[in-house]
């Protein structure tokens, strides 16, 4: 559990990375989440790209603070696949589906936008290299 330091929490990407890099029996298992998925938890500080300890504790999930995955960029080598037909292949990127849609549509310039439809409808706008706080209740993630 949390008290003994054996529990881990995360998003689907952290679960996939954990299992692809070996899981509980792996020698080089990685418990990571990419910045796009971590930001959507609302627990990540957008300025530092790290977990916001104060927010984690304020929301009453402080016991999970040490169990959160390490936040990594979307395009770096995360680890190596441990087992199966892809054993040894590099795991070199993770990205959230909405953010991936922006990359797929080449929304690389400030002001370019993409609307995705699925379980919800989301409009994402490239705001450049720094978060832009909204004065209208919109998310900056």
Secondary structure, 3 states (H helix, E strand, C coil): CCCCCCCCCCCHHHHHHHHHCCHHHCCCCCCEEEHHHHHCCCCEECCCCEECHHHHHHCCCHHHHHHCCEEECCCCCCEECCCCCCCCCEECCCCCHHHHHHHHCCCCCCCCEEEEECCCEEEEECCCCCCCCCCCCCCCC
